[in-house]
């Protein structure tokens, strides 16, 4: 059941004057009729009204920053950090979980578990309905059926968007910087590619923009880099490390100058909170702390720890050696977050990718 104190701000935003008659600060009796001075009555009323508006504004701001938030992927790598960041800053969290182990993990973090998954539409709707905002981080990472995973993602967004329609409540989704054109610095205003392998997921972002424009949902899209790093990472970098360990040699594409943007999971969690609290409907933000770390620098760290040699290969040869990873490590994806940092006041503070790898990826 939703804590009513976390919904009160909706009342003030959409009906700011409905409780005026009940407020003793502006009732005729509170002014003291025996002391009324006709020459100052108008001024007294004006001052009382101004005072009320300031109090109400402060209450709205306070309540806006204390939301009950439904998070999909709450037990995941980014989701777990986001749960902690939100609770630390006074929010309540309702976390979507699939397994008993996830239930325990989310509960220990201080959030309320909500059983369901991305294919359980009713669980998504009930979670969104019970919340003041949604952060959608879950995604089925099955590259054997990437189109199917993207279709499931859109269905989940549509379901939660249907519940939030007309409320002005936030719906934040995760997208990726790899959808941007390669080889040039991508900004928050850069149009994504629509004919690449990653293009199918761009449709999820399009759906959120449409919900913002047509359905009065405060939809926001957060583009994450190919590596969100930190202790406990099980994403791209660990998969690369395991692949190279099995191959016995470390392959990079051409001169290894392709760049990957990066962000630490804790910095990403702070950005998600700021977007929830301050983000603008229809906006795109970049969860990027480092614009572009050269792939050869990344793989040099891997080679140092695994004591393996580095070898340059053309893309086609590398595909025969490391498969699909060849496309990824050859993708030059420099990405800026200058606008995001300025608009939201986001300032990444955690270690960079190379230092984090040295400290946490080979123990």
N, C-alpha and C positions, 0 to 999 in steps of 0.2 A: 504494500500500500504506500502511496506517495505521501511523504511528509508535507502537510499543507503549507508549512513555512517556506518551502522551496517553490511554491507556485504563486505566492502572493504577488510577486513582481509583475506577473501577467495582468493582474487586476489593475495595478497602477498604470501600466503602460497603455492599456487599451481603454481604460475608463478612469482617468485621473481625478475626476471631480465627484465621483459617486458617493464618497464618504464625507463630503464637506459638511453636510447638515449635522452630522454626528460629532463633529470635532468641536470641543468646548472652546478652543482658541479663537474661533470666529463666530460663535453664537452671540446673539445680542446680549444675553445675560452676562456673559463673561467680561463684557466691557464695563459693566457696572453702570446701570442707567442713572443712578443718583449722581454720578460724577461726570455725565456726558457733557462735553463742551461742543456745541454745534459747530464752532469754527474749526475744531480739530478732529471731529468725528470721521470725516473722509480720510484724513491722514492716518488716523488710528486704524481704520479698516484696511487701508492700503498696506500699512506696515504688518498687520496681522496676516493678511493674505500672502504677502511676500515671505513672511516667516514660515507659513505653512508650506509654500512651494519649495522653499529651501529644505525643510525637513523631509518633505515627500521625495524630493530629488535625491537626497542622501540615502533614504530608505531604498529607493529603486536601485541606485548604484550598488548598495550593499547586497541587496537580494540578487541582483544580476550576477554578482560574483560568488554566490553561494547556490549552486545549481545541483540538481540530481541528474547525473549524466549516465546515459546508457552507452556502454562501450562494447562493440563486437571485437573479438580478439583480445579480450581483457587478460587472458593468461599467457599471451604471446610475448615476444621479446620487446617490442615497442609498447604493446598494450600494458604489460606489467609495470613498465616505468611510468606510463601515463596515469595509471591508477594511483600510484604512489604520489605523483606530482599533484594530481587533483585533490586527493584527500589532504595532503600537506597544506594546501591552500584553501581549505574549508569547504570543498565540494563533497557531495555524496556520490557514490558510484554504484551502478547496477551493471554487473559484468556478465556478458554472454559466455557460457561454458558448455562443453560437450561431455566431459568425462568427470568421474569422481575425483581424480587427481586435480583437475582444473578447479573444481568446486572448492577443494581444500586450499589450493594456492590463492585463489581470489579472496576467499573468506579470511585467510591469514593476513592478507594485505589490507584488510579493513573494508573491503567492498562486499556488496550483497550479490551472491551468485544468482544467475538467471539461466535456467537450463534450456538449451536449444542449439540450433546451428543454422548455417546459411540456407539450408534447404527447408528448414521449418519456418515457413512464412509467418505463421501465427505467433511463434515465439518472438520473432523480430517485431511484429506489430505491437504485441503486448509490452515488450521492453521499451519501445519508443513511446508508447502511450503513457507509460509510468514515469517518464523522464521530462526534464526541462530542456534537454538537448541530447544529440547523438553524435558519437565519434565512431565512425565505421572503419575499423582497421583489419578485420578478418578478410582473408582471400584464400581461395583454394589454389595452392601453388602446384598445379598439375600441368606441366608443359606438354604432356602427351595429349591433353585435351584443353588447350589454352582457350579456344573459342567457347567451350562449354563452361569453363571457370569464369570467363568474363560475362557470359549470359547469366550465370548464377549471381554474380556480383550485381548486375543491373536489376535483376528481379528483387534482390534484397533491398537495394536503394529505393526502388519503386514502392515496395511495401512500407518501408519506414517513412518515405516521403509522403505517402498517402495519409498516414496518421498525423504527420506534422503540418499538413497543408492548412493554410489560413492562420497559423499560430505565430509566425515570425520566429519560431524556435530554431536554433542552429542544427544543421546536419553537415558534419564534416566527414569527408572521405579521403582515403589515401590514393594517390596516383603516383606516377614515376617520371623522373627527369629523362629517362632513356627514350621517352616518346618524343623528345625535342629533336629538331634537325641537328645533325652531327657536324662537328668541326668548327662551330661558331659559338660564342658565349650566349647561352640561353638566359632570358630574363622571365619574370613572371608574366610578361605580356607576349612572349613568344608563342606563336601558334604551333601546336604539335603536328608531327607528321601523321598523315592519315592512310598511308599505304605501306607502312612498315609492319614488321612482326608484332610490335607492341601496340599497333593502332587500335586493336579491338578494345583495349581497356580505356582508350580515350573516350569511348562512347559513354562510359560511366560518368566521366567528368561533364560531358555534354548534358547528361540527364540532370545532374545537380544544378548546372547553370539554368536549365529550363525550369526546374522546380523553384529556383530563386525568382525568376522572371515572371512566371505564370501562376505559382501556387502559394506565394507568400511564405516560403520557407527560406531561412537564412542559410543558404547552401554555400559551403566553402570547400575548395579543393586544395589539398596539400600534396605537392610533388616531392616525393622522397628520392634520394640518390640511390644508385645501385648497391651501395654499402652503407647500412646503418650499423655502426660498430659499437663495441663495448664488451665487457666480460660476459660470457654466456652466449655470445653470438653464434648462431647456427646457419647463417645466411651465405652470401656469395663468397666472402673471403675464406671461411672454413671449408666450403666445398672446393674452392680452388686449391687450397692447401692439401686436402685429401687426394684430389686428382693428381697433383704433381708428385705427391709422396708415392702413389701407386705407379706413376709413369717412370719415375727415376730421373727425370730431367724437367727443367722449367722452361716452358716455351712462351715467348712473347711475339707479338705481331710486328713485322718490319722493324722499325727502330725503337718500338716501345714507347712512343711519345703520346699515345692515346691517353686522355685524361678522364679520371672518374671523380665526380664530386663526392663528398662524404659528410656524415654528421654522426656525432655520438648519440646514443639512444636517450640519454638524459637531457641533452640539449633539444632533441626532437620532442620529448615529452613536454618541455617548457613551451615550445612553440605551439603545440596542440592546445595547451591550456590558454595561452594568449589569444589564439584564434577563436577559441570558444568564447572567451570573455569579451574580445574587442573586434573580432573579424567582421568584415563587411559582406553583406549578401552578394553572391556571385563572384567573389574574389578568388584569386589563385595565389597561394603562398609557396615559397620554396624552403624546404627543410634542409638547407645546405650551409654547413659551417666552413668547408673548404671548397673553393670553386673547382679545382681540378688537380688531383694528385696523379702525376705521370705513372702509367702502368709499370714501366720498367723499375721505378722506385719501389712500388708495392711488391713486385716480384723479387727484387733484390733482397728485401727483408725476408721473404719466404725462403729464398735460396740460402741466405746466411744461416737461418735456423735449421733448415733441413739438410744443410751441407750438400746442396745439389747445384750443378752448373746451370747457367742460363743460356738459352739458345734462341736466336732469332729465326723465325720461319714466315714464309708468305701465308696469307690467310688460308688458302686451299690446303696447303700441307699441314697447317696447324689443326684444321678441322679433322684430318685423319688421325691426329695425335690426341687432341683433347676434346674433340667433338664440338657440341654447341657452344662451349665456353670460348671457343676461338672468336666467335662473333662478338661476344660480350667484352672480352679484354681488348678487342680491336676497335671498340666503339669510343670515339672521341666525344665526350659529353660534358664539356666545361659549362658550369651553371652558376649564375649569380643569385644571391639572396639579398642584394642591397635594398631593394624596395621592401621586402618582407621585414627586414631588420628595422628600417626607418618607420614603417607604418605601425608595426606592432610593438616596437621597443624591445625586440628580441636580440639578445647578445650572447652568442655561444661562448661557453666558458670551459668546456671539457677538453681533454687531450685530443690531439689530432690523430688521424688514422695510423700513420706510421709508428708514432710513439705508443699508441694503444696496442697495435699488433705486437711490438716488441715486448710489452708488459704482460699481455693477457692471452695471446693466441698460440703459444707453443709450450705451455707448461704441462 
